Amino acid sequence: MSTSSASEHTHPRIAIVGGGLAGLSLLLTLHKRGIPATVYERDVHRNSRGRLGGNLDLEWTTGQRALRENGLEDAFRMHSHHEADVIRICGKAGVPLLEHGGSDPKDESLKDSRPEINRRVLRGLLLDAIPEDSVK
Ligand SMILES: Cc1cc2nc3c(=O)[nH]c(=O)nc-3n(C[C@H](O)[C@H](O)[C@H](O)COP(=O)(O)OP(=O)(O)OC[C@H]3O[C@@H](n4cnc5c(N)ncnc54)[C@H](O)[C@@H]3O)c2cc1C
């Protein structure tokens, strides 16, 4: 007698190699749409290589979209830095002499800005949004 679940009959078994930002985004996208998948990652811990972090700036139509369409827009807003693409050159007294980039801070939309988020933090947000047992 077969013990396989109904979803195994309706979906192929999907393995994603690498639990980086792309692999985890794909897993979350599938999971949110009811398609089971498993990520295989060689790092043993979410903070492995965390020191190699650095910040990523995410655009509205690419990185932000992947988060927005998978229910992580609020989390992204909370952990990203809206003003990160501003370049400001100040005089000795701290008075700005030149300012470049940046959107209106009062503008709630992130469409025209590229907020930065720490790579390790972003990986954590994605990992927290997927079932623990879907990453091996
Ligand atoms: C210096 C730099 C700056 C960048 N800045 C930006 C930016 O500002 N904005 C932006 O959107 N993008 C930026 N990027 C690009 C962004 O980092 C990549 O698009 C993104 O990380 C790709 O995700 P990934 O999952 O394909 O790869 P990665 O994030 O590199 O993840 C790959 C994962 O696969 C695992 N792995 C590898 N081989 C195996 C294996 N055989 N078995 C199991 N696991 C394996 C690794 O351990 C790793 O966790 C930048 C990239 C670099 C290098």
The ligand as an ORCA input file, in Angstrom:
! r2SCAN-3c Opt
* xyz 0 1
  C      30.299     41.903     -4.170
  C      28.868     41.628     -4.583
  C      27.903     42.619     -4.405
  C      26.582     42.384     -4.781
  N      25.664     43.363     -4.584
  C      24.378     43.149     -4.904
  C      23.394     44.142     -4.644
  O      23.699     45.215     -4.148
  N      22.098     43.853     -4.952
  C      21.729     42.657     -5.497
  O      20.537     42.451     -5.763
  N      22.658     41.689     -5.755
  C      23.950     41.910     -5.472
  N      24.877     40.939     -5.709
  C      24.427     39.689     -6.330
  C      23.828     38.737     -5.299
  O      24.752     38.489     -4.271
  C      23.509     37.452     -6.037
  O      22.605     37.723     -7.094
  C      22.862     36.430     -5.122
  O      23.624     36.197     -3.966
  C      22.748     35.153     -5.926
  O      22.137     34.198     -5.111
  P      22.519     32.694     -5.247
  O      21.623     31.949     -4.285
  O      22.516     32.282     -6.681
  O      24.057     32.601     -4.820
  P      24.692     32.751     -3.383
  O      23.998     33.804     -2.599
  O      26.163     32.872     -3.608
  O      24.409     31.363     -2.685
  C      24.898     30.145     -3.179
  C      24.706     29.101     -2.087
  O      24.910     27.811     -2.633
  C      25.672     27.040     -1.710
  N      26.330     26.013     -2.478
  C      27.249     26.180     -3.466
  N      27.590     24.987     -3.987
  C      26.862     24.046     -3.321
  C      26.776     22.627     -3.412
  N      27.494     21.934     -4.298
  N      25.921     21.977     -2.581
  C      25.168     22.680     -1.684
  N      25.221     24.029     -1.538
  C      26.057     24.692     -2.364
  C      26.595     28.061     -1.061
  O      27.048     27.616      0.219
  C      25.686     29.281     -0.938
  O      24.967     29.320      0.282
  C      26.204     41.124     -5.345
  C      27.185     40.122     -5.502
  C      28.493     40.363     -5.124
  C      29.524     39.264     -5.304
*
